[in-house]
Every structure is written in structure tokens, then in C-alpha cells.
Amino acid sequence: MRLLRNILNTFFIIGAIIGMALFYMGHKEVGTYIIIIAMAFKFIEVVVRLLKLEDKN
């Protein structure tokens, strides 16, 4: 599950960077949607972490 969490965090970070870049370059609506989608990946990662669905290695 650690690999899943790392993948979800990677999608979040990349999405947040792209969303912020678009937001500040003038495409505010598109940037906002991308940031919201990136936040969904972070929420999923947090749920996995809080429910302790990861292996005990």
C-alpha cells in the first residue's frame, strides 16, 4: 500500500503544480478544476493512511 500512497501523492503534487501554473497564467477556471482533481487524489491517500490499509513492514 505504500506504493499506492506514493503514486497518489505524486499525482497530487504534479496536479497541484500544473493547476497553480495554469491558474496564475490566466486560465483560472481550468487551473481550479485541475487543483480540485489533484486534491481528490490527496483525499484518497489520506483515507488510505487513516484507515491503516497499508502493510505492516
Backbone as a printed PyTorch tensor [residue, N CA C, xyz], in Angstrom:
tensor([[[  0.8150,  -1.2070,   0.0000],
         [  0.0000,   0.0000,   0.0000],
         [  0.8540,   1.2650,   0.0000]],

        [[  2.0930,   1.1230,   0.4560],
         [  2.9710,   2.2980,   0.4430],
         [  3.1930,   2.7780,  -0.9890]],

        [[  3.3030,   1.8380,  -1.9240],
         [  3.4680,   2.2050,  -3.3270],
         [  2.2450,   2.9680,  -3.8250]],

        [[  1.0580,   2.5160,  -3.4400],
         [ -0.1760,   3.2120,  -3.8150],
         [ -0.1850,   4.6310,  -3.2650]],

        [[  0.2030,   4.7860,  -2.0040],
         [  0.2460,   6.1190,  -1.3980],
         [  1.2420,   7.0250,  -2.1120]],

        [[  2.4050,   6.4640,  -2.4770],
         [  3.4050,   7.2660,  -3.1880],
         [  2.8990,   7.6970,  -4.5580]],

        [[  2.2090,   6.8040,  -5.2520],
         [  1.6540,   7.1410,  -6.5650],
         [  0.5920,   8.2260,  -6.4250]],

        [[ -0.2940,   8.0890,  -5.4390],
         [ -1.3340,   9.0960,  -5.2320],
         [ -0.7280,  10.4460,  -4.8710]],

        [[  0.3170,  10.4460,  -4.0380],
         [  0.9890,  11.6980,  -3.6840],
         [  1.6730,  12.3290,  -4.8880]],

        [[  2.2440,  11.4910,  -5.7470],
         [  2.8830,  12.0120,  -6.9560],
         [  1.8640,  12.6860,  -7.8630]],

        [[  0.7020,  12.0370,  -8.0600],
         [ -0.3600,  12.6490,  -8.8630],
         [ -0.8170,  13.9630,  -8.2420]],

        [[ -0.9160,  14.0020,  -6.9170],
         [ -1.3350,  15.2260,  -6.2400],
         [ -0.3320,  16.3600,  -6.4850]],

        [[  0.9380,  16.0690,  -6.2970],
         [  1.9610,  17.1150,  -6.4390],
         [  2.0240,  17.6280,  -7.8730]],

        [[  2.0240,  16.7070,  -8.8380],
         [  2.0800,  17.1240, -10.2410],
         [  0.8320,  17.9180, -10.6120]],

        [[ -0.3310,  17.4450, -10.1810],
         [ -1.5780,  18.1510, -10.4720],
         [ -1.6240,  19.5290,  -9.8400]],

        [[ -1.1360,  19.6280,  -8.6100],
         [ -1.1370,  20.9250,  -7.9310],
         [ -0.2110,  21.9140,  -8.6410]],

        [[  0.9460,  21.4470,  -9.0640],
         [  1.8880,  22.3290,  -9.7530],
         [  1.3040,  22.8060, -11.0830]],

        [[  0.7420,  21.8670, -11.8560],
         [  0.1530,  22.2390, -13.1410],
         [ -1.0380,  23.1690, -12.9310]],

        [[ -1.8830,  22.8500, -11.9560],
         [ -3.0540,  23.6850, -11.6770],
         [ -2.6770,  25.0910, -11.2530]],

        [[ -1.6820,  25.2090, -10.3880],
         [ -1.2520,  26.5370,  -9.9410],
         [ -0.6390,  27.3280, -11.0990]],

        [[  0.1430,  26.6410, -11.9360],
         [  0.7500,  27.3330, -13.0830],
         [ -0.3410,  27.8600, -14.0060]],

        [[ -1.3310,  27.0240, -14.3220],
         [ -2.4210,  27.4720, -15.1870],
         [ -3.2270,  28.5920, -14.5340]],

        [[ -3.4690,  28.4630, -13.2380],
         [ -4.2450,  29.4700, -12.5200],
         [ -3.5790,  30.8360, -12.6070]],

        [[ -2.2680,  30.8790, -12.3860],
         [ -1.5620,  32.1600, -12.3830],
         [ -1.2130,  32.6600, -13.7830]],

        [[ -1.3200,  31.7800, -14.7920],
         [ -1.0780,  32.2200, -16.1650],
         [ -2.3500,  32.7770, -16.8020]],

        [[ -3.4380,  32.7850, -16.0750],
         [ -4.6490,  33.4090, -16.5850],
         [ -5.7890,  32.4640, -16.8760]],

        [[ -5.5570,  31.1720, -16.8040],
         [ -6.6120,  30.1980, -17.0420],
         [ -7.1860,  29.7530, -15.6950]],

        [[ -7.8380,  30.6820, -15.0170],
         [ -8.2620,  30.4500, -13.6400],
         [ -9.2460,  29.2910, -13.5010]],

        [[-10.2030,  29.1810, -14.4020],
         [-11.2150,  28.1250, -14.2820],
         [-10.5970,  26.7420, -14.4910]],

        [[ -9.7910,  26.5930, -15.5210],
         [ -9.1460,  25.3010, -15.7980],
         [ -8.1840,  24.9440, -14.6640]],

        [[ -7.4120,  25.9130, -14.2100],
         [ -6.4890,  25.6830, -13.1040],
         [ -7.1960,  25.2420, -11.8440]],

        [[ -8.3400,  25.8450, -11.5650],
         [ -9.1140,  25.4730, -10.3860],
         [ -9.6050,  24.0360, -10.4880]],

        [[-10.0890,  23.6440, -11.6530],
         [-10.5650,  22.2670, -11.8240],
         [ -9.4380,  21.2590, -11.6520]],

        [[ -8.2750,  21.5720, -12.1730],
         [ -7.1410,  20.6590, -12.0380],
         [ -6.7170,  20.5440, -10.5820]],

        [[ -6.7150,  21.6520,  -9.8620],
         [ -6.3620,  21.6220,  -8.4410],
         [ -7.3780,  20.7900,  -7.6580]],

        [[ -8.6540,  20.9200,  -7.9670],
         [ -9.6880,  20.1330,  -7.2860],
         [ -9.4870,  18.6420,  -7.5470]],

        [[ -9.1720,  18.2820,  -8.7850],
         [ -8.9160,  16.8750,  -9.1100],
         [ -7.6800,  16.3750,  -8.3590]],

        [[ -6.6400,  17.2030,  -8.2850],
         [ -5.4320,  16.8210,  -7.5480],
         [ -5.7460,  16.6300,  -6.0700]],

        [[ -6.6060,  17.4720,  -5.5220],
         [ -6.9840,  17.3300,  -4.1190],
         [ -7.7340,  16.0290,  -3.8710]],

        [[ -8.4880,  15.5600,  -4.8490],
         [ -9.1840,  14.2820,  -4.7070],
         [ -8.1760,  13.1480,  -4.5170]],

        [[ -7.0580,  13.1890,  -5.2670],
         [ -6.0190,  12.1760,  -5.0740],
         [ -5.4410,  12.2470,  -3.6680]],

        [[ -5.2620,  13.4530,  -3.1410],
         [ -4.7320,  13.6030,  -1.7850],
         [ -5.7220,  13.0830,  -0.7550]],

        [[ -7.0060,  13.3550,  -0.9520],
         [ -8.0120,  12.8490,  -0.0140],
         [ -8.0240,  11.3290,   0.0180]],

        [[ -7.8980,  10.6990,  -1.1520],
         [ -7.8580,   9.2400,  -1.2060],
         [ -6.6390,   8.7240,  -0.4520]],

        [[ -5.4920,   9.3770,  -0.6230],
         [ -4.2760,   8.9640,   0.0760],
         [ -4.4440,   9.0920,   1.5840]],

        [[ -5.0670,  10.1590,   2.0260],
         [ -5.2830,  10.3670,   3.4590],
         [ -6.2140,   9.2950,   4.0160]],

        [[ -7.2490,   8.9450,   3.2810],
         [ -8.1670,   7.9000,   3.7370],
         [ -7.4220,   6.5780,   3.8620]],

        [[ -6.5860,   6.2610,   2.8940],
         [ -5.8030,   5.0240,   2.9650],
         [ -4.9070,   5.0490,   4.2000]],

        [[ -4.2810,   6.1870,   4.4540],
         [ -3.3890,   6.2960,   5.6150],
         [ -4.1680,   6.2140,   6.9320]],

        [[ -5.2930,   6.8940,   7.0240],
         [ -6.0550,   6.9230,   8.2690],
         [ -6.7060,   5.5770,   8.5760]],

        [[ -7.1270,   4.8680,   7.5580],
         [ -7.7330,   3.5470,   7.7750],
         [ -6.6820,   2.4590,   7.9240]],

        [[ -5.4210,   2.8740,   7.8370],
         [ -4.2840,   1.9650,   8.0050],
         [ -4.4130,   0.7570,   7.0930]],

        [[ -4.6740,   1.0340,   5.8230],
         [ -4.7850,  -0.0270,   4.8400],
         [ -3.4430,  -0.4180,   4.2610]],

        [[ -2.3710,   0.0290,   4.9050],
         [ -1.0560,  -0.2990,   4.3930],
         [ -0.4800,  -1.4870,   5.1340]],

        [[  0.5000,  -2.1170,   4.5160],
         [  1.1500,  -3.2850,   5.1120],
         [  1.9930,  -2.8650,   6.3030]],

        [[  2.1370,  -3.7650,   7.2510],
         [  2.9570,  -3.5190,   8.4420],
         [  4.3530,  -4.0820,   8.2130]],

        [[  5.1760,  -3.3770,   7.4350],
         [  6.5380,  -3.8680,   7.1460],
         [  7.5160,  -3.2810,   8.1100]]])
